[in-house]
Amino acid sequence: MKPARKKGVFALGIMSGTSADGIDVALVRISGRGARLENFAAIPFARRVREMILRLGEGCVVTTSEISQLNFLLGKIFGEAALAACRKFRVSPSQIAVIGSHGQTVFHQGIPVNFCGQRVASTLQIGEPSVIAALTGITTVGDFRPADIAADGQGAPLVPFVDYLLYRSKRAGRLALNIGGIANVTVIPGGADIKNVFAFDIGPGNMVMDALVRRFTRGKKSFDRDGEMARHGKLLPGLLQYLLRDAFLRKVPPKTAGREQYGEKYVLSLLARRESRGAKPEDLVRTATIFTALSILDAFHRFVAPRAKVAELIVSGGGARNPLLMAQIESGLRGVRLRDSGEFGVAGDAKEAFAFAVLAYQTLHKRTANVPGATGAKKAVVLGKVCYAG
């Protein structure tokens, strides 16, 4: 992706992922079809808000009033985060052309299932963009996923459009790996047109590891910093073999995953296994870490290598900071060079927020931005809904 010239316009991208750790805000300068990350901030959620998000995301029993209230509350929180970021970045909201807010996913069923006698796919991201627009005075684009599902896609992943702009090469085949709550990949063959790009969710990234750490530390820690717990544990081979039999890992792309597959119910079933009983917390965290690494390697050898020659693996997301996880991945990819996404101008923590700033700009100019090879959609479509501030 070409660097944006100074004369470009500013856009803000707002992202909150499946881990619901907080709000990422990226300030992006866009000029023509070039974009550059200018600044980035991460703003944590209040504890009660995060707990409510996770309740919804885990499919716990809630009322329609709670969903509605949280939708508008998150819109307010996202809007306040945008304004706080502007103050930190020393940029006036009047200088921002558009905000792209991914919203908070609380349900995602990308493949049609039986519902009321019909086959229905659906997705729900909350954090009302109308509230963001009213609070900030900035035109806001939200609700990006439904347009892709309406075109018979799975509504995810959407970041591959920006992966292609950032990482395409005339010669080198590249794999963009994001290890967030869920691990996902974008495959960009050397010299590829966007029609040749494909992407999919692999399975759990940090989600299972993080859930175990929160449980074992009674919420004092939300993740295994530097793989510290895992490094002091022992692998549980029987449990690992059970985890690797997960049917989602063998499912042919396109495919998407979330808390519906790897949330609290999954973790409880893991802990109920005979191999888990009496095991040390460190052993379980290590086994979950190795499971994530092996599922990524399996996806590479099963679904990527037969279709594309890959010379470089570009890594982003929180999992990129886990030395044990990264060492396991690197050891299984001979001949593939590992690179950090920051080498391409966008730090890994900022990439998804950066992406939704770019996607919002595309929407504002009525340009398509989904990648059918990633979502399975029948055609490329304009994503999102525009909420005008005035």
Secondary structure, 3 states (H helix, E strand, C coil): CCCCCCCCEEEEEEECCCCCCEEEEEEEEEECCEEEEEEEEEEECCHHHHHHHHHHHCCCCCCHHHHHHHHHHHHHHHHHHHHHHHHHHCCCHHHEEEEEECCEEEEEEEEEEEECCEEEEEEEEECCHHHHHHHHCCCEEECCCHHHHHCCCCCCCCCHHHHHHHHCCCCCCEEEEEECCEEEEEEECCCCCHHHCEEEEEEECCHHHHHHHHHHCCCCCCCCHHHHHHHCCCCCHHHHHHHHCCHHHHCCCCCCCCHHHHCHHHHHHHHCCHHHCCCCHHHHHHHHHHHHHHHHHHHHHHHHCCCCCCCEEEEECHHHHCHHHHHHHHHCCCCCEEEEHHHHCCCHHHHHHHHHHHHHHHHHCCCCCCCHHHHCCCCCCCCCEEECCC
